[in-house]
Amino acid sequence: MRVGIVAQRGNARAAYLAADIGEMLASRDAETWYDTETADAIEAEGTPVEEFDRCDLVVSIGGDGTFLFAARGAGSTPILGVNLGEVGFLNAVSPDEAVAAVREEVERVAETGEIRAREVPRVQAEGGQEWSLTPALNEVVVQGPERGHGQGIEVEVRVDGSLYTAGHADGLLVATPTGSTAYNMSERGPLVQPGVPGFIVNDMCATDTMPPLVVPLDAEITVRVDGADEVVVSADGASRYHVEIPEIITLTRADEPARVAGPESDFFQALNKLE
């Protein structure tokens, strides 16, 4: 069994915990890969996180940002999140339980050949210029190079071909249920429980705003953009593409979902930490 470990950058506690998990895995003859930053912190051999889709399990140690970073390389490999952050919507395992939780998954694989994991949808952004971004676990954002008065872009948003909204806005955000508590929430979008099968379409500071809309996971969302020198499309705030306009951007459910290993976090308990 091969386990990839990603520890939060600059966090000594995360690095120590990564080393502890690695020692446990070695005692069970499991192969351990550390991403390059984690490897540097603990003086071990590193592997680019982009190759972690070749692992059987990925362990993310940190906050939700670390989990998203791990997810970009993990593909459909299950990810077990250890929470060193303040909220932890994606990370259900406490630091004190981390070694035992990973050991449990390793033992389960030895006994059953399977890892306990649940699938969560991701959203895929593609453009007419034959480009695509890494699928987003939280959200895809379409916006101009700057936000604020006198900035923004012209957008026309359609859902399965039907017009939803059109006009001037800072941008548009399409979030997964997982991402409803992230950027979407700061843009006054609704909170959505993780099991709800839908995407949130949320315009950003539009002149003629529409309420955020929840659409089925199999809906096709198209965004025609104009009115600026360029438009930036980003997935989970990291993978970015600068498009020339006018352009039509298509947003759909990614073919490959993310897989979250280990116990589920308590959604409402995590919400209480936001207060």
C-alpha positions in Angstrom: 0.0 0.0 0.0 1.2 3.5 -0.8 0.2 6.5 1.3 0.9 10.1 0.4 1.3 12.7 3.1 0.8 16.4 2.8 1.5 18.6 5.8 0.6 22.3 6.1 3.5 24.5 5.0 5.4 26.2 7.8 3.5 24.3 10.5 6.0 22.4 12.7 3.2 20.4 14.4 2.0 19.2 11.0 5.5 18.2 10.1 6.0 16.2 13.3 2.7 14.5 12.8 3.6 13.6 9.2 6.8 12.0 10.5 4.9 10.0 13.2 2.4 8.7 10.6 5.3 7.8 8.3 6.9 5.8 11.1 3.7 3.9 11.8 3.3 3.1 8.0 6.9 1.8 7.8 6.2 -0.6 10.7 3.3 -2.0 8.6 5.4 -2.3 5.4 3.4 0.5 3.7 5.2 2.8 1.3 5.1 6.5 2.3 5.3 9.4 -0.1 5.8 13.0 1.2 5.1 16.0 -0.9 8.2 18.0 -1.6 7.5 20.7 1.0 6.7 18.2 3.8 9.8 16.2 2.8 12.0 19.2 3.2 10.6 19.9 6.6 11.4 16.4 7.9 14.5 15.7 5.8 12.9 12.9 3.8 12.7 12.1 0.1 9.9 14.1 -1.6 7.4 13.5 -4.4 5.5 16.2 -6.3 1.9 16.3 -5.1 0.8 16.1 -8.8 1.8 12.4 -8.7 -0.3 11.5 -5.6 -3.0 10.1 -7.8 -0.7 7.0 -7.9 -1.2 6.5 -4.1 -3.8 4.3 -2.5 -4.5 6.9 0.2 -3.5 10.6 0.8 -3.4 12.1 4.2 -3.8 15.9 4.5 -2.6 17.5 7.8 -3.6 21.1 8.3 -6.7 23.1 7.4 -9.1 23.1 4.5 -6.5 24.9 2.3 -4.1 22.0 2.8 -6.8 19.5 1.9 -7.6 21.4 -1.3 -3.9 21.4 -2.2 -3.7 17.7 -1.7 -6.9 17.2 -3.7 -5.4 18.9 -6.7 -2.9 16.1 -7.0 -4.9 13.2 -5.6 -7.4 12.8 -8.4 -9.8 10.1 -7.3 -7.4 8.7 -4.6 -9.2 8.9 -1.2 -8.0 11.7 1.1 -8.1 11.6 4.9 -8.0 15.0 6.5 -6.4 15.7 9.9 -7.7 19.0 11.3 -5.1 21.5 12.5 -7.3 24.5 11.4 -10.0 26.4 13.2 -13.1 25.0 11.5 -12.4 21.8 9.5 -15.3 21.2 7.1 -13.1 18.7 5.2 -10.9 17.4 8.0 -12.7 15.2 10.4 -9.8 13.6 12.3 -8.2 15.3 15.3 -4.4 15.4 15.7 -4.5 13.1 18.7 -6.4 10.5 16.6 -4.5 10.9 13.4 -2.0 8.0 13.7 -4.8 5.6 14.8 -7.1 6.8 12.0 -4.5 6.1 9.3 -3.6 2.8 10.9 -7.3 1.8 10.8 -7.5 2.5 7.1 -4.3 0.6 6.4 -5.7 -2.4 8.4 -9.0 -2.1 6.6 -7.3 -2.3 3.2 -5.3 -5.4 4.4 -8.5 -7.1 5.4 -11.0 -6.0 2.8 -8.9 -4.5 -0.1 -11.0 -1.3 0.2 -10.7 2.1 1.9 -13.8 3.7 3.4 -14.5 6.8 1.4 -17.4 8.9 0.2 -17.6 10.7 -3.2 -18.0 14.5 -3.4 -18.6 16.3 -6.7 -16.2 18.7 -8.3 -16.9 21.3 -10.9 -15.1 21.5 -14.2 -14.5 24.7 -16.1 -13.7 24.6 -19.9 -13.5 27.2 -22.6 -14.2 27.5 -26.3 -10.4 28.1 -26.9 -9.9 24.4 -25.9 -8.7 25.0 -22.4 -9.8 23.4 -19.1 -8.8 23.8 -15.4 -8.2 21.2 -12.8 -11.6 20.3 -11.4 -12.5 22.3 -8.3 -13.6 20.8 -5.0 -14.9 24.1 -3.7 -15.7 26.6 -6.5 -14.9 28.0 -9.9 -14.8 31.8 -10.1 -15.1 33.9 -13.3 -14.1 37.5 -12.9 -12.3 40.5 -14.4 -8.7 41.3 -13.5 -9.9 43.6 -10.7 -13.0 44.0 -8.6 -14.8 47.2 -7.4 -16.5 50.3 -8.8 -15.8 50.8 -12.5 -14.4 47.4 -12.9 -16.0 44.0 -13.5 -17.3 42.3 -16.6 -20.4 41.8 -18.6 -21.9 38.3 -18.1 -24.7 36.2 -19.5 -25.4 33.1 -17.6 -27.5 30.2 -18.9 -28.5 26.9 -17.2 -29.1 24.1 -19.7 -29.6 26.8 -22.4 -32.1 28.9 -20.5 -31.2 32.5 -19.5 -30.7 32.9 -15.7 -29.1 36.4 -15.5 -27.3 38.9 -17.6 -25.6 42.2 -16.9 -22.6 43.8 -15.2 -21.0 42.1 -12.3 -17.6 41.7 -10.5 -17.9 38.1 -11.6 -19.7 34.8 -11.2 -19.1 31.9 -8.8 -20.2 28.3 -9.1 -19.7 26.3 -5.9 -20.1 22.7 -4.9 -21.9 21.8 -1.7 -18.5 21.3 -0.2 -17.6 24.8 -1.2 -20.8 26.5 0.0 -19.0 27.3 3.3 -16.0 28.9 1.5 -15.9 31.8 -1.0 -19.6 31.3 -1.7 -20.5 32.2 1.8 -18.5 35.4 1.8 -20.5 36.4 -1.4 -23.7 35.9 0.5 -24.5 32.5 -1.0 -26.5 29.9 0.8 -25.0 27.2 3.0 -25.7 23.7 1.6 -25.4 20.5 3.4 -22.7 18.2 1.9 -25.1 15.5 0.7 -27.3 17.9 -1.4 -26.8 17.0 -5.1 -26.5 20.4 -6.6 -24.2 23.3 -7.6 -24.7 27.0 -6.4 -24.7 29.7 -9.1 -23.9 33.0 -7.4 -23.3 36.3 -9.1 -20.7 38.7 -7.4 -21.8 42.3 -6.8 -24.0 42.4 -9.9 -25.7 45.6 -10.9 -29.0 43.8 -11.4 -28.5 40.9 -9.0 -30.4 37.7 -9.0 -30.7 35.4 -5.9 -28.2 32.6 -5.8 -29.5 29.5 -7.6 -29.0 25.8 -6.7 -29.0 23.7 -9.9 -28.8 19.9 -10.3 -25.3 18.3 -10.6 -26.0 17.3 -14.2 -26.9 20.8 -15.3 -24.7 22.6 -17.8 -23.9 26.2 -16.9 -22.6 28.5 -19.6 -21.1 31.9 -18.9 -20.6 34.4 -21.8 -18.2 37.1 -20.7 -17.3 40.5 -22.3 -16.6 44.1 -21.3 -13.0 43.8 -20.1 -9.5 43.4 -21.4 -9.4 39.9 -20.1 -11.2 37.5 -17.8 -9.6 35.3 -15.1 -11.1 31.9 -14.4 -9.9 30.1 -11.2 -10.5 26.8 -9.6 -10.3 26.7 -5.8 -8.3 29.9 -5.9 -5.2 28.2 -7.3 -5.5 26.8 -10.9 -6.0 29.9 -13.1 -6.5 30.7 -16.7 -6.6 34.2 -18.4 -9.0 34.2 -21.3 -9.4 36.6 -24.1 -12.9 37.9 -24.6 -15.6 37.5 -25.8 -15.5 33.9 -24.5 -18.1 31.3 -23.5 -17.1 29.3 -20.4 -18.8 26.0 -19.7 -19.2 24.6 -16.1 -20.2 21.1 -15.5 -19.8 18.3 -13.0 -16.3 16.8 -13.4 -16.2 13.2 -14.6 -14.0 12.3 -11.6 -15.3 13.1 -8.1 -13.0 13.7 -5.1 -13.1 10.9 -2.5 -13.0 11.7 1.2 -11.7 9.0 3.5 -12.3 8.4 7.2 -15.2 9.6 9.4 -17.4 12.4 8.3 -17.1 15.8 10.0 -20.1 17.1 11.8 -21.4 19.8 9.4 -23.4 21.7 12.1 -20.6 21.5 14.7 -18.2 23.0 12.2 -20.7 25.8 11.4 -20.8 26.7 15.1 -17.1 27.4 14.9 -17.8 30.2 12.4 -19.7 32.3 15.0 
